[in-house]
Amino acid sequence: MDGRDVSEFEIIAIIIVTALGSLIQASVGFGLSLVAAPLLILIDPLLVPGPLLAAALVLTTLVSVRDRHGIETRGAGSLMAGRVVGTVPGVLLIASLPVESTRLLLGFLILAAVAMSLAGFRIRSTVSALFGVGVVAGFMSSTAAVGGPPMALAYQDAEGRRLRGTMSFVLTFGTIISLIGLFLAGRFRLIELQMAAALLPGIFIGYFLSRRTAAWLDGGYTRTAVLVMASAAALAVVA
């Protein structure tokens, strides 16, 4: 992809891992990068972050359109504003502190949030509370590349379509900002766009399969899926 031949095995692996990540994200609200990024980096480091973000943009747009009736515009606005604010200290921190220590702390914070949720603690869906969640998500996204769990935990008790629609809408906004930043930094050019096209078959497969899994999760399993995926994200960051 970066000038070398890609084996058939690698092509199949790319399709499978992106399809699985796409299936999870389109069903739960997040999870594509968590599942796909580790293997994609092994196959070709250039696949992350630009091409994967571009493919994710296609997925979040599709889910936003599919679950558009569930988008909570007020909550989405608060989350997006918070993400912008939280990105600034995150970038400053990552430039001054060891990356490993920062990610380790954030991973344990996510696990603590999951534990608090299991204990009965809930975040009220007020404008100020969601703005705060957005700040945390923006901070974590820029320091540990894990911005989904805080938002998902805030909406864990919401109806599935509302959670997926709102999160996908916010993630679409955040992904566009990230791609613009990569472009300005010279990290997203024609080659990365071409590599993103190689990820799209898996993205579409996972999205179409998610129609059934999302409906199944909406039967009362959405919160469990959110807690499991948030825990998995935290453990991946720590590991």
N, C-alpha and C positions, 0 to 999 in steps of 0.2 A: 504493500500500500504506500509506503514511503519510498518507493522505488524498487522494492523487492517483490518477488512473486509470492502470492499467498496460496497456501495449499488448500485442497478441498476440505480437509479436516478443519482448518482454521475458519473457512467460510461457514461450514456447518456449525461450528462452535459459536461464531458470532451471531448467527441467526437464532440459535437456541437460547443463548444467554440474554440477548436483547428481547426475544419473545417472552421469556420468563419474567424479566424485569418489567417489561411493558404490561404484561398480564397483571402483575402485582400492583403496579402503580395505578392502572386504570380501574382496578377493583377496590383498592384501599385508599388511594389518594397520593401515595408516594412510594418510593422503593426502586425505581429504575436504576439510578446511579449506584445504590447500595449493592444491587445484584450484578449489574453489568460491568461497572468500572474495574473491579479487580482483574477479571479475565481479559478485558479489552486492553488493559495496560500491558499484560503479559504478551498478548499477540502483537500489539504495536502501540507504543507509548503515545503516538500522535493521535490515536483515537480518543484520547482524553486530554483536556476537557472539551475542546471546541466541537469536534464531530458529535460527541455524545450529547452535548448541550443542544446542538442543532436538531438532533433526532428527538430529544426530549421536548423541544419546542413544538414539533409536529404532534407528539402525543398529548401534551397538555392542551393544545388547541382543540384536538379532536374530542377530548374528554370534556372540555369547557363547553363545546357546542352540544354534545350529547346530554350533559347534565346541566344545561343552561338554566333550566327552571329551578334548580336548587341553589344557584349562586346567591349568596347573601351580600348584596352590594355594599351595605354599610360596613359589615365585618371585613369584607375584602379590601375596602378603602383604608380601614384602620391598619390592617395587616401590611398592606403595601407601603403605607407611610412609615410604619415602624421598621420595615425591612431596610428602607433607604437610610434611616437614622442609625440603625444598628450596624450597617455595613462599615461605616466610617471608623468607629472604635475597633471593630474587628480587624480591619486592614492595618491600623496603627499598632495593634497588639501583636499581630502576626509578624510585623516587621521588627519588633523589639524583644520578643520572648521566644524561647525555643518552641518550635512547632509541636514536638512530641509532648511536652508538658502541657501545653494549651489543650491539645486534643484529648489527652488523658483526663484532664479536669472536666471538659465538656461531656465526655462519654459517661463519666460517673454522675454528672448532673442530670443527664437524660434518664439514667437508671433510677436516680433518686426521684425524679418526677413520675416515673412509672410506678414506683413503690408508693408514693403519696396518692396516686390515682387509685391504686388497688386498696388503699386504706380509707378511701372515701373522699379525698380532697378533690375539688373541682374548681376550674377557672370560670368565673362568670363571664358571659359573652357581652360585656359592656364595651363601649367604644374605647375607653381608657385601658381596660384589661387587654383587649385584642391588639391595641397599639403596642403595649408592653410585650405581648407575645411576638409581634412582628419585629420588635427591636431585638429580642433574643434570637429569633430565626435568622435575621440578617447578620447578626454577630456570629452565630454558629455556622452559617453558610460560608462566610468569608474566612473563618478560621479552621473549620473542620470539614467543609463541604457537605454539611448535614443540616439543611434548613427545614426539612419537612416535619420531623418529629414534634417540635414545639407547637406548630400549627395544628397538627393532627390531634395531639393531646388536648388542645383547647376545644376541638370539635368532636371529641370521642363519643359524646352522648347524642350527637346530632344524627338526623336521618342520613342514610348513606349518600343519597344524591346531593344533599346539601353540603356534606363534608367534601365529597369528590369535586363537585362543581366549584365551590369556593376556593379550595386548595389549588385546583388546576388553573383557575383564573389568576390567582396570585402568583403561582409558579410560572405561568406564561409571562407575566410582567417581569418577574425577577430574571428569567432566562434571557429575555430580550436585552435587559440591562447588562447582564453578564457577557453576552455575545458582542455587544457594542464595545464593552471594555476590552475584550480579547482582540477585537478588530483594531482598535486604536493602539493596542500594545503590539500589533503585528503578529498575533497568535491565531488569527482566524482569516485565512485567505482562501484562494480557489482550491488548493489541495485539501484543506480541511473540509471544505464544502463537498468535494467529491467523495471524501472518505465518509462523510455523514450519510451520503446516499447508500453506502453499503450497509448501514445499520437499519435502513427503513423497512426492508422486508420483515425483519423480526418485530419491529415496532408495530406494523400493521397486523401481523399475525396475533400478537399479544392483545392488541386493542380489540380486535373482533372476538377473540375468545373470552375477553373480560365481560362481555355482555351477559353471559350466564353466571360467571363467578360473582360479579357485582350484584346481580339479582339475588343470588344465594346468600351473600353476606348481608344484604338488606333485610334478610329474614331474622335478624337478631344477633348477628355475629360481627358486626362492624367494629364495635368497641374492642372485642377480643383481638381482632386482626390488627387494629391500630396499636394496641399495647404490645403485641408480639413483634410487629415490625419496628416499633420504636425501641424496644429492647434489643432487637437484632442490630439496629443501626448503632446503638450505643456500644454494644459489644464489639462490633466491627471497628469502630473508631478507637476503642481501647486496645484491641488486638493490633 
